Amino acid sequence: MDQDRPHRRRRRRRHRNRSGEDYISGLPDELLHSILLRLGSTRAAARTSVLSRRWRPVWRHLPELVFGNGSHDAPPPTPASFLDAVDSALAAYAAPTIQGLVIVLSTAAAGLGVPAGRVAPWLRFAAERVAVELVIFVPPPPMHRHQTWPVVDWEDDLLELPACEEAVLELPACERAKTMALRLKQHWRLRLPPAGMFTALTSLTILFASMEGSEVTALVCTRCPCLRNLRLSLTLVDASNVSIRSDSLQSLSFCVRKTRRLEVVTPRLENLFVGDYIDEARISAPKLEGIFWRATPYDPHHHRFDDVGRRLQLLDIGDCFITMASLMQRFDEVHELKLSIPQENRCWSQCPCLQESRSANGIALSSLEEVEITSHKSSQEQLLEFVEQLLSRCNAAVLKKLVINYTTFFAPSRTKVACEKIRRLCHPNTEFEFYEFSYGECVRFY
């Protein structure tokens, strides 16, 4: 009897092991990585290291590391602890390469004053290991009240920091990365690495940093042979020329302060966005389909489209009304036209845009098929007058659809009367939609 007792204990012990077996921990690392990635947060994934010895190294070989970017951390980390968590995770990461690194600091960290010295090691880590995607966003510039986009005071003397206070960072030479997006700070100087190619890079975004004009030119023209999408919102260290020459580029967003002359030679470019003042520009893009021309008044003598077709899919002029006539006359056909006319900006008697508006009378609108009007501050009488003038220039048989988005604080009954008047101005076969936005609510009248 006594000799059989240890045997029974062993049998019971084996039975308990079988009944409580951890099937998840027995899965291969690839499946465990897939499970941890679904958490959407590297911080949450790292907590699994306390489960058992088996789990400790798993998160350190994840194919992606994600910090911020809408991750559901509970509780959310403080800005200071967020920086510490990123540093600790990158130091503990064990795999030689990583598919994606995403670090997005929330606006709550804007007052923390994130130093460039905390970001520099992240960029060095990316240069050594990132193979597909790199995203590093520090808090954006402060926003004024009631605004939904960051406002940069380009004339702020703080942007011109003494050399001893200037932070210098090096663009990570991720030869295998396909996507890179950096949002830094306006006074951080971004330099090109002394060597290395961005051989696989197809999409590059750099926001709120300063660079040499010659380095911007070298980056695009000689370091990125496969680049298709480029978005730049920078300040040049000194006023200089920039050249964008690329056989692969398809989309260019260029908002670079202190640019004297911009040269764009891109045989495959389809969309061009110009968002800051440029003294001179020469554009050679035979496949160009969309132009977004903002901030810079278009001057045909200084802004030349040398090798560009006469037909566009989209022309977005923004609120630069002085640009409208001369730029529209550059093209024979525009499929979609977007204009913004600020109601609060009234012209003085000698304003040059008045002369431009007279020449705009020669622009034909008879080919318009769809028109969408968004009005925020105009009165109903002003809206009616504008719509009536616009429709008088359109071909009623061609115009298929009219959409009006109207913001008002008047009673719905008054809006309905205005809506009925506009409906009567339209051809019976024209599809008409009228939306009223009032106190955060949207009401459709037609």
Residue pairs with C-beta under 8 A, 6 or more apart in sequence:
22 52
22 54
24 32
24 35
25 51
25 52
25 54
25 55
29 58
29 61
32 55
32 58
33 58
33 61
33 62
33 63
36 45
36 48
36 58
36 59
36 62
37 45
37 62
37 63
37 64
39 45
40 66
40 70
40 71
40 72
41 66
41 67
41 71
41 72
41 73
42 59
42 62
42 65
42 66
42 67
42 71
42 89
43 67
43 71
43 73
43 77
43 85
43 89
44 71
44 72
44 73
45 59
45 62
46 59
46 89
48 55
48 58
48 59
49 55
49 56
49 58
49 59
57 94
60 92
60 93
60 94
60 95
61 94
61 95
62 95
62 98
63 95
63 98
63 99
63 100
64 98
64 99
64 100
64 101
64 102
65 89
65 90
65 93
65 98
65 100
65 101
65 102
66 100
66 102
67 82
67 85
67 86
67 89
67 102
67 103
67 104
68 82
68 102
68 103
68 104
68 105
68 106
68 137
69 102
69 104
69 135
70 104
77 85
79 105
79 106
79 108
79 109
79 112
80 112
82 105
82 109
83 105
83 109
83 112
83 114
83 118
86 103
86 122
87 118
87 121
90 121
90 122
90 125
93 125
93 129
95 129
96 129
97 129
97 130
97 131
97 176
98 129
98 130
98 131
99 130
99 131
99 132
99 133
100 130
100 132
100 133
100 134
100 135
101 122
101 125
101 126
101 129
101 130
101 133
101 134
101 135
101 136
102 133
102 135
103 122
103 135
103 136
103 137
104 135
104 136
104 137
105 114
105 137
105 138
105 139
106 139
107 139
107 140
108 139
109 138
109 139
110 139
110 140
110 142
112 139
114 138
114 139
114 185
115 167
116 167
116 168
116 169
116 185
116 188
117 167
119 136
119 138
119 169
119 184
120 169
120 170
122 136
123 136
123 169
123 170
123 171
123 172
124 170
124 172
126 134
126 136
126 172
126 174
126 177
127 170
127 172
127 173
127 174
127 193
130 172
130 174
130 176
130 177
131 174
131 176
131 177
132 176
132 177
132 178
132 179
133 177
133 178
133 179
133 180
134 172
134 174
134 177
134 179
134 180
134 181
134 182
135 179
135 180
135 181
135 182
136 181
136 182
136 183
136 184
137 181
137 182
137 183
138 183
138 184
138 185
140 150
140 183
140 208
141 150
141 151
141 152
141 186
141 208
142 150
142 151
143 149
143 150
143 151
144 151
150 208
152 186
152 208
153 159
154 235
154 257
158 187
159 186
159 187
159 235
161 187
165 187
166 187
166 189
167 185
167 187
167 188
167 189
168 188
168 189
168 191
169 184
169 188
169 189
169 190
169 191
169 209
170 190
170 191
170 192
170 193
171 182
171 190
171 191
171 192
171 193
171 219
172 180
172 193
173 193
173 195
173 196
173 197
173 198
174 180
174 198
174 201
175 196
175 197
175 198
175 199
175 200
176 199
176 200
177 198
177 200
177 201
178 200
178 201
178 202
178 203
179 201
179 202
179 203
180 198
180 201
180 203
180 204
180 205
181 203
181 204
181 205
182 190
182 205
182 206
182 207
182 209
183 205
183 207
183 208
184 190
184 206
184 207
184 208
184 209
185 208
185 209
186 208
186 209
186 210
186 235
187 210
188 208
188 209
188 210
189 209
189 210
189 211
189 237
190 206
190 209
190 210
190 211
191 211
191 212
191 215
192 215
192 218
192 219
192 223
196 223
197 223
197 224
197 225
198 204
198 219
198 223
198 224
198 227
199 225
199 226
200 226
201 224
201 226
201 227
202 226
202 227
202 228
202 229
203 227
203 228
203 229
203 230
204 224
204 227
204 229
204 230
204 231
205 230
205 231
205 232
206 231
206 232
206 233
206 234
207 231
207 233
207 234
208 233
208 234
209 234
209 235
210 234
210 235
210 236
210 237
211 234
211 236
211 237
212 236
212 237
212 238
212 240
213 236
213 237
213 238
213 240
213 241
213 242
213 258
213 259
214 240
216 232
216 234
216 236
216 242
216 256
217 241
217 242
217 243
217 244
220 227
220 230
220 243
220 244
220 245
220 246
220 249
221 243
221 244
221 245
221 246
224 246
225 248
226 248
227 246
227 248
227 249
228 248
228 249
228 250
228 251
229 249
229 250
229 251
230 244
230 246
230 249
230 251
230 252
230 253
231 252
231 253
232 253
232 254
232 255
232 256
233 253
233 255
233 256
233 275
234 255
234 256
234 257
235 256
235 257
235 258
236 242
236 256
236 257
236 258
236 259
238 258
239 258
239 259
239 260
240 258
240 259
240 260
241 259
241 260
241 261
241 262
241 263
242 256
242 259
242 261
242 262
242 263
243 262
243 263
243 265
244 252
244 254
244 262
244 263
244 264
244 265
244 266
245 263
245 265
245 266
246 265
246 266
247 266
247 267
247 268
248 268
249 266
249 268
249 269
250 268
250 269
250 270
250 271
251 269
251 270
251 271
252 264
252 266
252 269
252 271
252 272
252 273
253 273
253 275
253 292
254 262
254 264
254 272
254 273
254 274
254 275
254 276
255 273
255 274
255 275
255 276
255 295
256 262
256 276
257 276
257 277
259 276
259 278
259 279
260 278
260 279
260 280
261 278
261 279
261 280
261 281
261 282
262 274
262 278
262 280
262 281
262 282
263 281
263 282
264 272
264 281
264 282
264 283
264 284
264 285
265 284
265 285
266 284
266 285
267 284
267 285
267 286
267 287
268 287
269 285
269 287
269 288
270 287
270 288
270 289
270 290
271 288
271 289
271 290
271 291
271 292
271 314
272 283
272 285
272 288
272 290
272 291
272 292
273 292
273 294
274 281
274 291
274 292
274 293
274 294
274 295
274 296
275 292
275 294
275 295
276 295
276 296
277 295
277 296
278 296
278 303
279 302
280 302
280 303
281 296
281 302
281 303
281 304
282 304
282 306
283 303
283 304
283 305
283 306
283 307
283 308
284 306
284 307
284 308
285 305
285 307
285 308
286 307
286 308
286 309
287 309
288 305
288 308
288 309
288 312
289 312
289 313
289 314
290 312
290 313
290 314
290 315
290 316
291 312
291 314
291 315
291 316
291 327
292 314
292 316
292 318
293 315
293 316
293 317
293 318
293 320
293 323
293 327
294 316
294 317
294 318
294 320
295 318
295 320
296 303
296 320
296 323
297 320
297 322
297 323
298 320
298 323
298 326
298 327
299 326
300 326
300 330
305 330
310 331
310 332
310 333
311 331
311 332
311 333
311 334
311 335
312 331
312 333
312 334
312 335
313 335
313 336
314 334
314 335
314 336
314 337
314 338
315 327
315 328
315 331
315 334
315 336
315 337
315 338
316 337
316 338
317 323
317 324
317 327
317 328
317 337
317 338
317 339
317 340
318 338
318 339
318 340
319 340
319 341
319 342
319 345
321 339
321 341
321 353
321 356
321 357
322 352
322 353
322 356
324 339
324 356
324 360
325 356
325 357
325 359
325 360
325 363
326 356
326 359
328 334
328 337
328 360
328 363
329 359
329 362
329 363
333 367
336 370
343 376
343 377
343 378
343 382
344 377
347 353
347 354
364 393
365 390
365 393
365 394
366 393
366 394
366 395
366 398
367 395
367 398
368 394
368 395
368 398
368 399
369 398
369 399
369 400
369 401
370 399
370 400
370 401
370 402
370 403
371 390
371 394
371 399
371 401
371 402
371 403
372 402
372 403
372 404
372 405
373 383
373 386
373 387
373 390
373 402
373 403
373 404
373 405
374 404
374 405
375 383
375 386
375 404
375 405
375 406
375 407
376 407
377 407
378 386
380 408
380 410
380 414
380 415
380 418
383 404
383 406
383 418
383 422
384 418
384 421
384 422
387 402
387 404
387 422
387 425
388 425
391 399
391 402
391 425
391 426
396 426
396 427
396 430
397 427
397 429
399 426
399 427
399 430
400 429
400 430
400 431
401 430
401 431
401 432
401 433
402 422
402 426
402 430
402 431
402 432
402 433
403 433
403 434
403 435
404 422
404 433
404 434
404 435
405 435
405 437
406 415
406 418
406 434
406 435
406 436
406 437
407 436
407 437
407 438
408 415
408 436
408 437
408 438
409 438
409 439
412 436
412 438
412 443
415 436
415 445
416 445
419 434
419 445
419 446
422 432
422 434
423 432
423 434
423 446
426 432
432 446
433 444
433 446
434 444
434 445
434 446
435 442
435 443
435 444
435 445
436 442
436 443
436 444
436 445
